[in-house]
Amino acid sequence: MPTLLVVVLLASGLAAYRFELGARYLPWLAADPATEPEAVAPPAGLELPDWTVPVGDEPAVDISRRIDPERVAAALAPGLTDPDLGRHVVAAVDDLGGSPEVWTSGDGRFLPASITKLLTLGAALDLLGPDHRFTTRVLSGTTRREVVLVGGGDPYLASEPATLDEAAAVYPPRVDVTSLAVSTAQALGGRGRVRVRFDDSLFTGPTDNPAWRRDYVRDDIVSPITALMVDGGRETDGFERSADPSLAAARAFATGLVEAGMKVVGEPERVVVRPGSAELASADSAPLADIAERILDVSDNEGAEVVGHQVGLAATGVGSFEAGAAGVIASLQALGVDVSAVELRDGSGLSRRNRITTSLVLGLLQHAAGPGGERMRSLISGLPVAGFTGSLAYRFEGDPPRARGLVRAKTGTLSGVHALAGTVVGRDGAPMVFVVAADRVAIADTLDAQEAIDGLAASLAGCRCSSPPAG
């Protein structure tokens, strides 16, 4: 049996939600699977279907089975002709092992929207490793009473520590500049005057991607991207974005110094820290594997862009939108995936200039699930679960109940674009990787198109689309 992480297959089911994902996203629903396997209620508002076959009699997951293209075609063909999907629809299905008989429909090239995040995070995990952490530091400035907050590109750096109630529900755990301020004050003796400076020079180039719509940053759809952001660049109200996230982070740090007993003089100023400056305090982010799971689960645009800049740094030494996109393509090419038809302009998928292929997506997912993909496992374990978590928590409500818990997929959504890419276990126990996308959908058909895409994934969950291996 290939070295496939068990969660790749089992987390697609209802039990994994209750015992693994339930504890992660809704801690109060956690239960001991050995002593109380039926004691966990579903998420509020979700009505679970009555299973027509006892769970114990469901077919076991069998990774040795290979997809039958004719059966896949029979399952998907009716849904692919749905007029709500518009004039350009692509789809592809394969088994986890990468059989030579991949089923495809359409020309294979599409506008990916947030499916782009799979590429960005896959490249980051490959280049940096799943255990990599991003460090935010406080260094001494040009005088003894000057401190410099130095951004390390932590996508989940917070302004304040989480409360006990918040900490139980937040994944992954975050470090914060207020706690850094306390450590800094202690290093300075706990009192006295201090000036705050900040250094966000780790990232370069524009903070607003030229390949985005002009109103994305202006209308608070996405934050400017810097190496020193707290709370994803959001203001304290949680909705508006800061025009200068680095300055906002420095102000939160300065407030923390005051609360710790220091007297802060003047307004924080942007500098580039001098080489060899003494370190006063530091804080490491959660591991990249956990960060990747969170970004995938909620489709976090700012988080994906910060990680994209980190890809650029790892690949070329430059942390920018352009370098990040180039680094992603180079990293995937090094894995042996065909990137000849790929165009990337960002790390999140907000750019409408991005183009990728169904074969690239399938190849990436197969690598992440396979014996050589240990570094990328979070691409699989972080996928939202249909009907339960993240961006799929409230999807698949009108589909056959067999899809819920069996489809795990990254969503891709922009105006006129609807896509899903991930894994699904068929009715015969065969795990598959799939991608379905429609990128010329009429705005009036938005909701119907989304339901049609969900219906295609549900058709795979209900399909006996495989056959035993030959011999």
Stockholm file with secondary structure:
# STOCKHOLM 1.0

chainA/1-471         MPTLLVVVLLASGLAAYRFELGARYLPWLAADPATEPEAVAPPAGLELPDWTVPVGDEPAVDISRRIDPERVAAALAPGLTDPDLGRHVVAAVDDLGGSPEVWTSGDGRFLPASITKLLTLGAALDLLGPDHRFTTRVLSGTTRREVVLVGGGDPYLASEPATLDEAAAVYPPRVDVTSLAVSTAQALGGRGRVRVRFDDSLFTGPTDNPAWRRDYVRDDIVSPITALMVDGGRETDGFERSADPSLAAARAFATGLVEAGMKVVGEPERVVVRPGSAELASADSAPLADIAERILDVSDNEGAEVVGHQVGLAATGVGSFEAGAAGVIASLQALGVDVSAVELRDGSGLSRRNRITTSLVLGLLQHAAGPGGERMRSLISGLPVAGFTGSLAYRFEGDPPRARGLVRAKTGTLSGVHALAGTVVGRDGAPMVFVVAADRVAIADTLDAQEAIDGLAASLAGCRCSSPPAG
#=GR chainA/1-471 SS CCCCCHHHHHTTSHHHIIIIIHHHHCGGGCCCTTTCTTCCCCCTTCCCCCCSSCGGGSCCCCTTCEECHHHHHHHHHHHHTCGGGBSCEEEEEEETTCCSCCEEESCSEECCGGGHHHHHHHHHHHHHCTTCCCEEEEEECSSTTEEEEECCCCTTCBSSCCCHHHHHHCSSCCCBHHHHHHHHHHHTTSCSEEEEEEECTTSCSCSSCTTSCTHHHHTTSSCCCCSSCSGGGBCTTSSSBCSSHHHHHHHHHHHHHHHTTCEECSCCEECCCCTTCCEEEEEECCCHHHHHHHHHHHTCHHHHHHHHHHHHHHHHSCCSHHHHHHHHHHHHHHTTCCCTTCBCSCSSSCCTTCBEEHHHHHHHHHHHHSTTCGGGTHHHHTSCBTTTSGGGTTCCSSSCGGGTTTEEEEEEEETTEEEEEEEEECTTSCEEEEEEEECBCCGGGHHHHHHHHHHHHHHHHTCCCEECCCC
#=GC SS_cons         CCCCCHHHHHTTSHHHIIIIIHHHHCGGGCCCTTTCTTCCCCCTTCCCCCCSSCGGGSCCCCTTCEECHHHHHHHHHHHHTCGGGBSCEEEEEEETTCCSCCEEESCSEECCGGGHHHHHHHHHHHHHCTTCCCEEEEEECSSTTEEEEECCCCTTCBSSCCCHHHHHHCSSCCCBHHHHHHHHHHHTTSCSEEEEEEECTTSCSCSSCTTSCTHHHHTTSSCCCCSSCSGGGBCTTSSSBCSSHHHHHHHHHHHHHHHTTCEECSCCEECCCCTTCCEEEEEECCCHHHHHHHHHHHTCHHHHHHHHHHHHHHHHSCCSHHHHHHHHHHHHHHTTCCCTTCBCSCSSSCCTTCBEEHHHHHHHHHHHHSTTCGGGTHHHHTSCBTTTSGGGTTCCSSSCGGGTTTEEEEEEEETTEEEEEEEEECTTSCEEEEEEEECBCCGGGHHHHHHHHHHHHHHHHTCCCEECCCC
//
